[in-house]
Amino acid sequence: MIAVVIGFELMFAAADAGLVPEAFGRWPVYLRLAFFDVLFEHARAGQGIFPETVWSLLTQAFLHGGWIHLAVNGAAFLGLGKALEQAVGIGRFLVIFCVSAVAGALA
């Protein structure tokens, strides 16, 4: 999971350096994968919810605001996550992660 997060940051850095298309930059990706409450405006207006909005409740957990944000969260994730995974097993750990990601987005 940490490798996925690092992969996103590397992709954003590559986009900033012009090595990959701007579509792979931070803000274009955030608009597709990060949860923004404004996306639910369509539902409130009776226009339905875009599928990417639903997925963004989970995918937002893999996005960070830069390398420092990633380092701090990654250290906590590795320390606490490893202990939790050993205590409850990989299956329950993944369920806890997904439920926490969705709950965090909704909060």
Beta strands, then each sheet from edge to edge (+ up, - down):
end
